[in-house]
Amino acid sequence: MELFDSHCHLDDEKFNEDREDVIANIFSSNITKLISAGYSLESSKKALELTKIYPQIYTVSGISPNDIGENVENIQQEINLIEVLAKNEKVVGIGEIGLDYYWNKENKELQKFAFIKQIEVANRLNLPIVIHTREAVMDTLEILKKYPVNKKGVFHCCPLNIELIKETLKLDFYISFAGPITFKNSKNANEVICLVPDDRILIETDSPYLSPEPNRGKRNDSSNVKYVAEKIANVKGYTLEEIAKITYENACKVFEIKG
């Protein structure tokens, strides 16, 4: 069995003291590929460095809505540098990018600017995008409809919003589920999982955050992606091995990675 964690953050400071040990454990736990995602210029650089050490690690480069600059000029400068980074062969997408009105309500227009400009980068480089959206569903969908992404992409750690899932699938994007679908108080999880066709579903950890049950509250890492896969398997009536294979193949397809 092979598992593909399609979104984690191995460059995060929470791994600074034992990163090598964590990675060694991950690759001894049936995880054979993963994407360590950038969320700022600095984290995108660090994630790319990891791909040079570990052939099983890929990355996406981008600036998240929570990490953009304070003005258009600063944002554009950083996006220009992201575009240079993203020409590396181990960069398989632009992300994570999008809108977040939960943490930041005062800079909505700057968030939209950064999102649109990074979609343009993705289209120039012929790469998919990885989307972060939180309490910004309508604006996110509006931008995607107005500024189509050539290679589509993934809604990462997708909110368990039935209408969002339906609209996302109409746009031919993939849906990536993380630890929250395993939480005992998770609303709509089973219904949302059933809405997503087999050929559009991915799994992730978003580690070091959002540890799934039974490890909720602890530092997360990619070895826990199996619990996300198990939840999907139980809901859809598959074996763990079948979901591992389906999500592995889907991740390789959307990010154009050779299996």
DRENBA-89549 format. One line per 2 residues: number of its first residue (from 1); their letters; for each residue x, y, z of C-alpha. Coordinates in steps of 0.25 Angstrom, whole numbers, plus 5000, padded with zeros to 4 digits. Layout:
DRENBA-89549
NUM) A) X/Y/Z  ... .
//
This chain:
DRENBA-89549
1) ME) 5000/5000/5000  5005/5014/4996 .
3) LF) 4999/5027/5002  5001/5041/4997 .
5) DS) 5000/5053/5006  4996/5064/4997 .
7) HC) 4998/5075/5006  5007/5077/5018 .
9) HL) 5017/5087/5024  5030/5080/5027 .
11) DD) 5037/5093/5027  5029/5098/5039 .
13) EK) 5036/5102/5051  5029/5091/5060 .
15) FN) 5038/5081/5052  5051/5089/5055 .
17) ED) 5056/5080/5066  5054/5067/5060 .
19) RE) 5050/5069/5045  5060/5058/5040 .
21) DV) 5054/5047/5049  5040/5051/5046 .
23) IA) 5042/5050/5031  5049/5036/5033 .
25) NI) 5037/5031/5041  5027/5037/5030 .
27) FS) 5034/5029/5019  5034/5016/5028 .
29) SN) 5019/5017/5029  5014/5014/5015 .
31) IT) 5015/5029/5011  5023/5029/4998 .
33) KL) 5020/5043/4993  5016/5056/4999 .
35) IS) 5015/5071/4996  5021/5080/5006 .
37) AG) 5013/5093/5002  5018/5107/5003 .
39) YS) 5010/5118/5008  5019/5130/5008 .
41) LE) 5032/5134/5000  5041/5129/5011 .
43) SS) 5033/5116/5014  5033/5113/4999 .
45) KK) 5048/5114/4998  5049/5105/5010 .
47) AL) 5040/5095/5005  5047/5095/4991 .
49) EL) 5060/5092/4999  5054/5080/5005 .
51) TK) 5051/5074/4991  5065/5075/4988 .
53) IY) 5069/5066/4999  5057/5056/4998 .
55) PQ) 5053/5051/4984  5039/5047/4990 .
57) IY) 5036/5061/4994  5030/5071/4984 .
59) TV) 5025/5085/4987  5015/5096/4982 .
61) SG) 5020/5110/4983  5011/5122/4987 .
63) IS) 5007/5133/4996  4994/5130/5005 .
65) PN) 4984/5141/5008  4989/5141/5022 .
67) DI) 5003/5144/5018  5002/5155/5007 .
69) GE) 5009/5168/5008  5002/5182/5012 .
71) NV) 5001/5188/4998  5000/5184/4983 .
73) EN) 5015/5187/4980  5020/5178/4991 .
75) IQ) 5011/5167/4988  5014/5168/4973 .
77) QE) 5029/5167/4976  5028/5155/4984 .
79) IN) 5019/5148/4974  5030/5151/4963 .
81) LI) 5039/5143/4972  5029/5132/4974 .
83) EV) 5029/5131/4959  5044/5129/4958 .
85) LA) 5043/5118/4969  5032/5111/4962 .
87) KN) 5040/5108/4950  5048/5098/4957 .
89) EK) 5044/5084/4953  5040/5079/4967 .
91) VV) 5030/5090/4968  5017/5084/4964 .
93) GI) 5007/5095/4966  5004/5109/4971 .
95) GE) 4999/5110/4985  4994/5111/4995 .
97) IG) 4987/5123/4990  4973/5128/4992 .
99) LD) 4964/5136/5002  4963/5136/5017 .
101) YY) 4952/5145/5023  4953/5138/5036 .
103) WN) 4967/5143/5040  4967/5156/5031 .
105) KE) 4955/5164/5028  4961/5178/5026 .
107) NK) 4970/5174/5014  4960/5167/5005 .
109) EL) 4963/5174/4992  4978/5172/4994 .
111) QK) 4975/5157/4996  4967/5157/4983 .
113) FA) 4978/5164/4976  4989/5153/4981 .
115) FI) 4979/5142/4978  4977/5146/4963 .
117) KQ) 4991/5150/4961  4996/5136/4965 .
119) IE) 4985/5129/4956  4992/5137/4945 .
121) VA) 5005/5131/4949  5000/5117/4949 .
123) NR) 4994/5119/4935  5007/5125/4930 .
125) LN) 5015/5113/4936  5004/5103/4932 .
127) LP) 5002/5098/4947  4990/5095/4955 .
129) IV) 4987/5103/4968  4985/5099/4982 .
131) IH) 4973/5107/4989  4972/5112/5003 .
133) TR) 4958/5117/5006  4952/5121/5019 .
135) EA) 4939/5129/5021  4941/5134/5007 .
137) VM) 4934/5123/4998  4926/5133/4989 .
139) DT) 4937/5142/4986  4946/5130/4984 .
141) LE) 4937/5123/4974  4934/5137/4967 .
143) IL) 4949/5139/4964  4951/5125/4959 .
145) KK) 4939/5127/4949  4944/5140/4945 .
147) YP) 4959/5136/4944  4959/5121/4939 .
149) VN) 4971/5113/4943  4976/5105/4931 .
151) KK) 4981/5093/4939  4970/5094/4950 .
153) GV) 4975/5089/4964  4971/5086/4978 .
155) FH) 4963/5091/4989  4972/5087/5000 .
157) CC) 4966/5084/5014  4953/5087/5008 .
159) PL) 4942/5093/5017  4931/5083/5019 .
161) NI) 4921/5092/5011  4912/5085/5002 .
163) EL) 4909/5096/4993  4924/5099/4992 .
165) IK) 4927/5084/4988  4916/5084/4978 .
167) ET) 4921/5097/4971  4936/5092/4972 .
169) LK) 4933/5080/4965  4926/5087/4954 .
171) LD) 4939/5095/4952  4946/5082/4950 .
173) FY) 4955/5084/4963  4959/5073/4972 .
175) IS) 4955/5072/4987  4965/5069/4998 .
177) FA) 4961/5065/5011  4969/5066/5024 .
179) GP) 4967/5062/5039  4954/5070/5041 .
181) IT) 4946/5059/5034  4950/5050/5046 .
183) FK) 4946/5059/5057  4934/5054/5065 .
185) NS) 4927/5068/5064  4929/5069/5049 .
187) KN) 4917/5073/5042  4913/5069/5028 .
189) AN) 4926/5060/5027  4919/5047/5023 .
191) EV) 4910/5054/5013  4921/5063/5007 .
193) IC) 4930/5051/5005  4919/5043/4998 .
195) LV) 4917/5056/4989  4932/5055/4983 .
197) PD) 4934/5045/4972  4945/5035/4973 .
199) DR) 4953/5042/4962  4953/5055/4969 .
201) IL) 4957/5052/4984  4970/5054/4991 .
203) IE) 4975/5052/5005  4985/5061/5013 .
205) TD) 4989/5065/5027  4992/5080/5026 .
207) SP) 5002/5076/5037  5007/5080/5047 .
209) YL) 4992/5085/5049  4979/5078/5050 .
211) SP) 4983/5064/5055  4972/5054/5052 .
213) EP) 4965/5045/5062  4971/5038/5070 .
215) NR) 4982/5048/5071  4974/5060/5071 .
217) GK) 4982/5071/5079  4996/5066/5077 .
219) RN) 5006/5070/5066  5001/5065/5053 .
221) DS) 5010/5059/5042  5008/5051/5029 .
223) SN) 5008/5038/5036  4994/5041/5041 .
225) VK) 4989/5042/5027  4984/5028/5028 .
227) YV) 4973/5032/5038  4967/5042/5027 .
229) AE) 4968/5030/5017  4961/5021/5027 .
231) KI) 4950/5030/5029  4947/5032/5014 .
233) AN) 4948/5017/5012  4938/5014/5023 .
235) VK) 4928/5024/5018  4930/5020/5003 .
237) GY) 4930/5005/5006  4944/5003/5001 .
239) TL) 4956/4996/5008  4967/5005/5013 .
241) EE) 4976/5000/5001  4966/5004/4991 .
243) IA) 4965/5018/4996  4980/5019/4997 .
245) KI) 4981/5015/4982  4970/5024/4977 .
247) TY) 4976/5036/4985  4990/5033/4981 .
249) EN) 4986/5032/4966  4978/5045/4967 .
251) AC) 4989/5053/4973  4999/5048/4963 .
253) KV) 4989/5052/4952  4986/5066/4957 .
255) FE) 5000/5070/4960  5006/5062/4948 .
257) IK) 5015/5053/4956  5020/5040/4951 .
259) G) 5015/5029/4959 .
//
